[in-house]
Amino acid sequence: MSNSTPSSSRRREWQTFLLLTVVLIPLLSVMTVAGYGFIVWFLQMIFGPPGHVS
């Protein structure tokens, strides 16, 4: 079994929850949007911006 006391375990759960919600999820969201923007920018450098094709 675990040697942790219930209050120690609960505190660890709160720390993990706060780390996920305050740091990791926002950071991953920003990195995802920035990565998508970089891919679009890079593809527009290669193929040109979207526009009318006659």
C-alpha positions in Angstrom: 0.0 0.0 0.0 1.0 3.7 0.0 2.8 5.4 2.9 1.1 8.7 2.1 -1.4 10.2 4.4 -4.8 11.1 2.9 -4.0 14.9 3.3 -0.7 14.5 1.6 -2.3 12.6 -1.2 -5.0 15.2 -1.6 -2.5 18.0 -1.6 -0.5 16.2 -4.3 -3.7 15.8 -6.4 -4.4 19.6 -6.1 -0.8 20.4 -7.2 -1.1 18.1 -10.2 -4.5 19.6 -11.1 -3.2 23.1 -10.9 -0.1 22.3 -12.9 -2.2 20.8 -15.6 -4.8 23.6 -15.7 -2.6 26.6 -15.2 0.6 25.7 -17.0 0.5 22.7 -19.3 -2.9 23.0 -21.0 -2.5 26.7 -21.9 1.1 26.1 -23.0 0.1 23.2 -25.2 -2.7 25.3 -26.6 -0.4 28.2 -27.5 2.2 25.8 -29.0 -0.5 24.1 -31.1 -1.8 27.4 -32.5 1.7 28.7 -33.1 2.7 25.5 -34.8 -0.3 25.6 -37.1 0.4 29.3 -38.0 4.0 28.4 -38.8 2.9 25.6 -41.1 0.5 27.9 -42.9 3.2 30.6 -43.2 5.8 28.1 -44.5 3.4 26.6 -47.1 2.5 30.1 -48.3 6.2 30.8 -48.8 6.5 27.7 -51.0 3.1 27.7 -52.9 2.1 31.4 -52.5 -0.9 32.8 -50.7 -4.3 31.5 -51.6 -6.1 33.5 -54.3 -8.1 33.4 -57.4 -7.0 30.9 -60.0 -8.1 31.7 -63.6 
